Amino acid sequence: MLHRMQDTRFDLLVIGHGIVGLAHALKGAQAGLRVGVLDRDVRANGASIRNFGFVTVTGQGAPDTWRRARHARDVWADVAPKAGIPVIHRGTLMAARRPEAVAVIEEFAAGPMGEGCTVLRPGALPDPLRQDGAVRAALHSPHELRVESRDAIPKLRAWMAAALGVTFMPQRVALSVSTGRVETPQGTLHADRIAVCPGTDLVSLFPDAFAKRQVTLCKLHMLRLADPGWRLPAAVMSDLGLHRYRGYHGCPSLPALRAELARDQQLHLDNGVHLIVVQSADGSLVVGDSHHYDPTPDPFQPEAVDALILDEYAKVLGAPPPVIDRWIGVYPSGPEDAFFEEVAPGVMLVSVTSGTGASTAFGLAADVFTTWGLPA
């Protein structure tokens, strides 16, 4: 729905049209609210489109992030066909290269968060995982799904406008927010409830809330590789992901794995490298990533860091095909996976601070609506 200048009053105003903002707008529209969404940009151009499109469930931290991811996965599964968004593949293969990693995935699979997961042994490992002994086992999770973010976000927005009547106001910046009011250069907007979802802008609105939570920004390297000639049965991760994802942190064997990683791959750890590989409809692979933290991340992509990512790829999947595209992603990062805070009556500040927006935003929005006493 195109914005008409006379539309100044809404039941819900959302500031930010990335995935977190869209999640709140979707919940509002489904609850029968009149929803408006404003953003300084014409379209989403940040973390929401620069990621894997990988809705990760298994390995998310308990209880809240794991719960939100399961809810978000179900929402994606529901809205994707309605919005014309293909689900390209499903599930995850966590490839274990070390005996210590095998122990971690066995422990995880035996626990409550491992429900539905299976440990695959040599002889049962699916292609294209290496079959020469480099991969000792793999944890298969059926719970994930993958969309192409750079296409999915615009399609989701277009469907919400056409089918749900959400009003989008691009190139309209929120100068200030208070109970019931959003001041913009084009005039004042009014709403009973306001969700502030500012993405990587930690300073324009309610900067004290971000500062007290020690939120900074994280830069990550992303690569697209040419079609390797095979098809992934699921997204692929590896030992470094067991170190990084909080859902595995209670496994008794994890300290031993971390000690091995520090001996063998300290440079990978220093650059926050872990492996995620997903496949696009055209056969190309999206591969990442790395993690470097700074309030103002630089825009550069050193080849040495990309080489570390491709090194881990080779250990799990063999020689990588040529790199055909590179880009930088940036997202808010803090000690919590996410937070929401009522910064004024009827005004909720919402942020995913762990790079899990695609995986959890719909679940986070449900928690916000529950707090507001609205249908989630």
C-alpha positions in Angstrom: 0.0 0.0 0.0 1.4 3.3 -1.0 1.6 5.9 1.7 -0.9 8.8 1.4 0.2 11.9 3.2 -3.2 12.1 5.0 -2.5 8.7 6.6 -1.1 10.0 10.0 -2.9 7.8 12.5 -2.3 4.1 13.0 -3.0 1.4 15.6 0.7 0.4 15.3 3.7 2.2 13.9 6.9 0.3 13.2 10.2 2.1 12.7 12.5 0.0 10.5 11.5 -2.2 7.6 14.2 -4.9 8.1 13.1 -8.4 9.2 12.6 -7.3 12.8 10.3 -4.5 11.8 8.5 -6.6 9.2 7.9 -9.3 11.9 6.2 -6.7 14.1 4.2 -5.3 11.2 3.0 -8.8 10.3 1.9 -9.6 13.8 0.0 -6.3 13.9 -1.7 -6.8 10.6 -2.7 -10.4 11.5 -4.2 -9.0 14.8 -6.4 -6.7 12.7 -4.4 -3.5 13.5 -3.9 -0.6 11.1 -0.2 -0.8 10.6 2.3 1.8 9.3 6.0 1.2 8.7 8.5 3.9 8.1 12.2 3.8 7.3 14.9 6.3 6.1 15.8 4.0 3.2 13.8 3.0 0.1 14.2 -0.7 0.8 15.9 -3.0 3.3 19.6 -2.9 2.6 21.3 -4.1 5.7 21.6 -7.4 7.7 18.1 -8.5 6.6 19.3 -9.1 3.0 23.0 -9.7 3.5 22.6 -13.0 5.4 22.2 -16.7 4.6 18.4 -16.8 4.7 19.0 -19.7 7.0 16.3 -20.0 9.7 18.5 -21.8 12.3 16.7 -23.7 15.1 19.1 -26.4 16.3 22.0 -24.9 18.3 20.2 -21.7 19.3 20.5 -20.8 23.0 17.9 -22.0 25.4 15.3 -21.1 26.5 14.3 -18.0 24.7 16.3 -17.9 21.4 15.6 -21.6 20.8 11.9 -21.1 21.5 11.7 -18.0 19.3 13.5 -19.8 16.5 11.0 -22.6 16.5 8.1 -20.1 16.3 9.8 -18.1 13.6 10.4 -21.2 11.5 6.7 -22.0 11.7 5.8 -18.4 10.6 8.3 -18.6 7.7 6.7 -21.9 6.6 3.3 -20.3 6.7 3.9 -17.0 5.0 6.5 -18.1 2.4 4.1 -19.8 0.0 1.6 -16.9 0.5 4.2 -14.3 -0.4 5.7 -16.4 -3.3 8.9 -17.1 -1.4 10.6 -20.4 -2.3 11.9 -22.6 0.5 15.1 -23.7 -1.2 16.2 -26.4 1.2 15.6 -27.7 4.7 17.5 -29.0 7.7 21.1 -28.8 8.8 24.2 -31.1 8.7 26.6 -30.2 11.5 29.8 -32.0 10.3 32.1 -33.2 13.1 35.8 -33.4 12.1 37.3 -34.2 15.5 36.5 -36.9 18.0 35.7 -34.2 20.5 33.2 -32.7 18.1 31.6 -36.2 17.6 31.2 -36.4 21.4 29.5 -32.9 21.5 27.0 -33.8 18.8 26.2 -37.1 20.5 25.6 -35.4 23.8 23.5 -32.8 22.2 21.4 -35.3 20.3 20.7 -37.2 23.5 19.5 -34.1 25.3 16.1 -32.3 25.2 17.2 -29.8 22.5 18.2 -32.7 20.2 14.7 -33.9 19.7 14.3 -35.1 16.1 18.1 -34.9 15.4 20.1 -37.9 14.3 23.9 -38.6 14.4 25.0 -39.9 11.0 28.1 -42.2 10.9 30.5 -42.9 8.1 28.7 -44.9 5.5 25.6 -42.9 6.1 27.0 -39.4 5.6 25.3 -37.8 2.6 27.1 -36.3 -0.3 28.6 -33.7 -0.7 30.2 -34.1 2.7 33.7 -35.5 2.4 33.7 -39.3 2.4 37.4 -39.8 3.0 37.4 -39.8 6.8 37.8 -36.0 7.1 34.2 -35.9 8.4 33.8 -38.4 11.2 30.1 -37.9 11.8 27.3 -35.4 11.3 24.4 -34.2 13.3 21.3 -34.0 11.1 18.6 -31.6 12.2 15.3 -31.5 10.2 14.1 -28.3 11.8 15.6 -25.6 9.6 14.5 -24.0 6.4 16.3 -21.7 4.0 15.1 -18.8 1.8 17.0 -16.3 -0.4 17.0 -13.2 1.8 17.7 -10.7 -0.9 14.5 -11.9 -2.7 12.5 -13.0 0.3 12.5 -9.6 2.2 11.1 -7.6 -0.8 8.5 -10.3 -1.5 7.4 -10.4 2.1 7.1 -6.6 2.2 5.1 -6.5 -1.1 2.7 -9.2 0.0 2.1 -7.5 3.4 1.3 -4.3 1.5 -1.0 -5.9 -1.0 -2.7 -8.7 1.0 -2.6 -7.3 4.6 -3.0 -3.6 3.9 0.3 -2.5 5.7 1.2 1.0 4.8 4.9 1.5 4.0 6.5 4.9 4.2 10.0 4.8 2.7 12.5 7.6 2.9 10.8 8.9 6.1 13.1 9.1 9.1 11.9 9.2 12.7 13.4 12.2 14.3 11.9 11.6 17.7 9.5 9.1 19.3 7.3 9.6 22.4 4.1 8.1 23.6 1.6 8.0 20.7 3.8 10.2 18.4 6.6 9.9 15.8 8.0 13.1 14.5 9.3 13.0 10.9 10.4 15.7 8.5 7.1 15.3 6.7 5.0 15.8 9.8 3.8 13.9 12.9 2.5 10.4 12.8 0.3 9.0 15.6 -0.2 5.5 16.9 -1.5 3.7 20.0 1.6 1.5 20.0 5.0 2.1 18.4 7.7 -0.6 17.8 11.2 0.9 17.3 13.3 -1.6 15.3 16.3 0.4 14.3 18.7 -2.3 13.1 22.3 -1.1 13.2 21.4 2.5 14.1 22.3 2.5 17.8 22.5 6.3 18.3 19.5 8.1 16.7 16.8 6.8 19.0 17.2 5.7 22.6 21.0 5.3 22.5 21.1 4.9 26.3 19.2 1.6 26.1 21.9 0.2 23.7 24.7 1.6 25.7 23.6 0.1 29.0 23.4 -3.3 27.3 26.9 -2.9 25.8 25.7 -3.3 22.3 28.2 -2.7 19.5 28.3 -3.7 15.8 29.6 -6.8 14.2 31.0 -7.0 10.7 31.0 -10.4 8.9 32.4 -11.6 5.6 30.1 -13.4 3.1 31.0 -15.2 -0.1 29.0 -16.6 -3.0 30.7 -19.5 -4.8 29.9 -20.8 -8.3 27.6 -23.8 -8.7 29.7 -26.9 -7.7 27.6 -29.3 -9.8 26.0 -31.0 -6.8 23.0 -30.1 -4.5 23.0 -29.7 -0.8 20.5 -31.9 1.1 20.6 -29.3 3.9 22.7 -26.4 5.2 26.2 -27.4 6.3 28.1 -26.3 9.4 31.2 -27.7 11.2 33.2 -27.9 14.5 33.7 -24.2 14.7 29.9 -23.8 14.9 29.7 -26.0 17.9 32.1 -23.6 19.6 30.0 -20.5 18.6 26.4 -21.5 18.9 25.1 -21.2 22.5 22.8 -24.2 22.2 25.8 -26.5 22.4 27.5 -24.8 25.3 26.1 -27.1 28.0 27.6 -30.2 26.3 30.3 -31.8 28.7 32.7 -32.4 25.8 32.7 -28.8 24.5 35.7 -27.6 26.7 37.8 -30.4 25.2 36.7 -29.4 21.7 37.5 -25.8 22.4 41.0 -26.8 23.5 41.6 -28.6 20.3 40.3 -25.7 18.2 42.7 -23.4 20.1 45.6 -25.6 19.2 44.7 -26.2 15.6 42.7 -23.1 14.5 43.5 -20.2 16.7 43.6 -17.8 13.7 40.0 -18.9 12.8 38.9 -18.2 16.4 40.7 -14.9 16.5 38.7 -13.8 13.4 35.4 -15.3 14.6 35.3 -17.7 11.7 32.8 -20.5 11.6 31.3 -22.3 8.6 27.8 -22.0 7.2 27.1 -23.2 3.6 23.7 -22.9 2.0 22.6 -23.3 -1.6 20.6 -21.0 -3.9 18.1 -22.0 -6.5 20.7 -21.4 -9.3 23.1 -23.8 -7.6 25.5 -21.2 -6.3 26.6 -21.4 -2.7 26.4 -18.7 0.0 29.3 -19.3 2.4 30.5 -17.5 5.5 31.4 -16.1 7.9 33.6 -14.1 10.3 33.0 -11.7 13.2 34.8 -8.5 13.9 33.4 -6.0 16.4 33.6 -2.2 16.4 31.1 0.7 16.9 31.9 1.8 13.4 33.1 -1.3 11.4 35.3 -0.6 8.4 34.0 -1.5 5.0 36.9 -3.6 3.9 37.1 -7.4 3.3 40.6 -8.7 3.7 41.4 -11.7 1.5 43.2 -13.4 4.5 39.9 -13.7 6.4 38.0 -15.0 3.3 40.8 -17.6 3.0 40.1 -18.9 6.5 36.5 -19.4 5.7 37.3 -21.3 2.5 39.9 -23.3 4.4 37.1 -24.6 6.7 34.9 -25.2 3.7 37.6 -27.4 2.1 38.0 -29.5 5.3 34.3 -30.4 5.1 33.3 -30.3 1.5 36.5 -30.5 -0.5 38.0 -27.9 -2.9 35.8 -24.9 -3.2 34.5 -23.6 -6.5 35.4 -20.1 -7.6 34.2 -17.1 -5.6 31.8 -15.1 -7.8 30.6 -12.5 -5.2 31.7 -11.0 -1.9 30.0 -8.7 0.6 30.0 -7.4 4.1 27.2 -7.7 6.6 26.8 -5.7 9.8 24.5 -6.3 12.7 24.1 -5.2 16.3 25.9 -7.5 18.8 25.7 -7.7 22.6 25.8 -10.0 25.6 22.1 -10.9 25.0 20.8 -12.6 21.9 18.0 -10.0 21.7 16.0 -7.6 23.9 12.9 -5.5 24.0 12.3 -2.6 26.4 9.4 -0.3 26.9 11.2 3.1 26.6 8.0 5.1 27.0 4.4 4.1 27.6 3.3 2.3 24.5 6.8 2.5 22.9 8.9 -0.7 22.6 12.5 -0.7 21.5 13.3 -4.0 19.9 16.7 -5.3 18.8 18.2 -8.7 17.8 21.8 -8.5 19.1 23.2 -11.8 17.9 22.9 -12.0 14.2 19.8 -14.2 14.4 17.2 -11.9 13.0 16.1 -14.2 10.1 15.9 -17.1 12.6 14.1 -15.4 15.5 12.4 -12.1 14.6 8.9 -13.5 14.2 9.3 -15.2 17.6 10.6 -12.0 19.2 7.7 -10.0 17.8 5.3 -12.6 19.4 6.9 -11.9 22.8 6.5 -8.2 22.3 2.8 -8.6 21.4 2.3 -10.9 24.5 3.8 -8.2 26.6 1.4 -5.7 25.1 -1.5 -8.0 25.8 -2.2 -8.5 22.1 -2.6 -11.8 20.2 0.8 -13.3 19.4 
